[in-house]
Amino acid sequence: MAIAALTDTERNDALAMLPAWTLREDGLAIGRTLRFADFGEAFAFMTRVAIEAEKADHHPEWFNVYNRVEITLTTHDAGGLSQRDVTLARFIDAVARGADA
Ligand SMILES: C[C@H](O)[C@H](O)[C@H]1CNC2=NC(N)=NC(=O)C2=N1
């Protein structure tokens, strides 16, 4: 399904609302690393995000080791960042609440 990539202005405005996220050097993805109390907390978080990702048909790239979850958001169908990444990032921020690594 085709979806438009954000313009530079849209991307910068979105990032201003997502201070926990880092723009990847190529500008095509954003990332955030989270650290939880233990694996159970990390996996509970991942489960909540997975359910939301399925609902939205928009899925994170992520890597988990024990209590750490590294997340990359990009839209393959847009070849870069789209509004779907911004929406998922905001959901993740709400679920993660201060679990920054
Ligand atoms: C067929 C299916 O709708 C697409 O492949 C969806 C699934 N999840 C997706 N997730 C992400 N991150 N980017 C996409 O472009 C994407 N496309």
The ligand as an SDF file (V2000), in Angstrom:
LIG
                    3D

 17 18  0  0  0  0  0  0  0  0999 V2000
    1.2820   -5.8130    3.1740 C   0  0  0  0  0  0  0  0  0  0  0  0
    1.3790   -4.9420    4.3900 C   0  0  0  0  0  0  0  0  0  0  0  0
    0.2490   -4.1530    4.5190 O   0  0  0  0  0  0  0  0  0  0  0  0
    2.5830   -4.0340    4.2990 C   0  0  0  0  0  0  0  0  0  0  0  0
    3.7310   -4.7690    4.0170 O   0  0  0  0  0  0  0  0  0  0  0  0
    2.7790   -3.1910    5.5710 C   0  0  0  0  0  0  0  0  0  0  0  0
    3.0130   -4.0470    6.7940 C   0  0  0  0  0  0  0  0  0  0  0  0
    3.7570   -3.3690    7.8350 N   0  0  0  0  0  0  0  0  0  0  0  0
    4.5920   -2.3490    7.5400 C   0  0  0  0  0  0  0  0  0  0  0  0
    5.3850   -1.8610    8.4710 N   0  0  0  0  0  0  0  0  0  0  0  0
    6.2560   -0.8940    8.2070 C   0  0  0  0  0  0  0  0  0  0  0  0
    7.0530   -0.4440    9.1780 N   0  0  0  0  0  0  0  0  0  0  0  0
    6.3370   -0.3770    6.9780 N   0  0  0  0  0  0  0  0  0  0  0  0
    5.5760   -0.7870    5.9710 C   0  0  0  0  0  0  0  0  0  0  0  0
    5.7030   -0.2740    4.8620 O   0  0  0  0  0  0  0  0  0  0  0  0
    4.6430   -1.8190    6.2400 C   0  0  0  0  0  0  0  0  0  0  0  0
    3.8280   -2.2770    5.3030 N   0  0  0  0  0  0  0  0  0  0  0  0
  1  2  1  0
  2  3  1  0
  2  4  1  0
  4  5  1  0
  4  6  1  0
  6  7  1  0
  6 17  1  0
  7  8  1  0
  8  9  1  0
  9 10  2  0
  9 16  1  0
 10 11  1  0
 11 12  1  0
 11 13  2  0
 13 14  1  0
 14 15  2  0
 14 16  1  0
 16 17  2  0
M  END
$$$$
